[in-house]
Amino acid sequence: MELKESVTLQNLMRAFTGECQARSRYAMARECAEREGLHNVAALFRYIAHQEQEHAQVLHGYLRSAGADNVEIRGGYPVDLGTDTRSLLRAAVKYELDEVNTVYPAFARKAAEEGFRDIEQRFSLLAAIEQTHADRLGQFLSLMEQGKLFRDDGSLQWVCLNCGHLLTGPEAPGVCPVCSHAQGYFVRAAMAPFS
């Protein structure tokens, strides 16, 4: 079977569309987090948005290799109705888990059925990455809901995402002693993108 004549091609376009939309939703969520002074959450949304864009580029490569210049699809795509960072995190976790548990497994099964083993594997690998997105987003959401985004019961290491200042204690400072940026720039060092 030719990729251009397959359901897998339509699924590639659905996945491409979904990844592009996720990138845009996370860019808008980042702006919301910044408005609320939650620069650490904004950094997470920026980090994941970049990865969603990379996923879209991988999927676009398959579409190009098939010579697909116009692919008609039907599909439903989520719209973030939340207006605050917490609700946007909650929605993001749900959307990521939908990809992990439903969307990408179905796309992988169809690709296998149609004989596109490389695409089947790529869909499975993307699902695993989306699980890490759900986990990271869920960690930040859980900390927000517990009132522990900037404090902990024990002593731990905090890092300022602006200047890199590290300090240890039960709570992130209200203002960074090095660069004078607000508490919203602090994140647990263990949760920093490059830890």
Stockholm file with secondary structure:
# STOCKHOLM 1.0

chainA/1-195         MELKESVTLQNLMRAFTGECQARSRYAMARECAEREGLHNVAALFRYIAHQEQEHAQVLHGYLRSAGADNVEIRGGYPVDLGTDTRSLLRAAVKYELDEVNTVYPAFARKAAEEGFRDIEQRFSLLAAIEQTHADRLGQFLSLMEQGKLFRDDGSLQWVCLNCGHLLTGPEAPGVCPVCSHAQGYFVRAAMAPFS
#=GR chainA/1-195 SS CCGGGSHHHHHHHHHHHHHHHHHHHHHHHHHHHHHTTCHHHHHHHHHHHHHHHHHHHHHHHHHHHTTCSCCCCCCCCCCCCCCSHHHHHHHHHHHHHHIIIIIHHHHHHHHHHTTCHHHHHHHHHHHHHHHHHHHHHHHHHHHHHTTCSSEEEEEEEEEETTTCCEEEEEECCSBCTTTCCBGGGEEEGGGSTTC
#=GC SS_cons         CCGGGSHHHHHHHHHHHHHHHHHHHHHHHHHHHHHTTCHHHHHHHHHHHHHHHHHHHHHHHHHHHTTCSCCCCCCCCCCCCCCSHHHHHHHHHHHHHHIIIIIHHHHHHHHHHTTCHHHHHHHHHHHHHHHHHHHHHHHHHHHHHTTCSSEEEEEEEEEETTTCCEEEEEECCSBCTTTCCBGGGEEEGGGSTTC
//
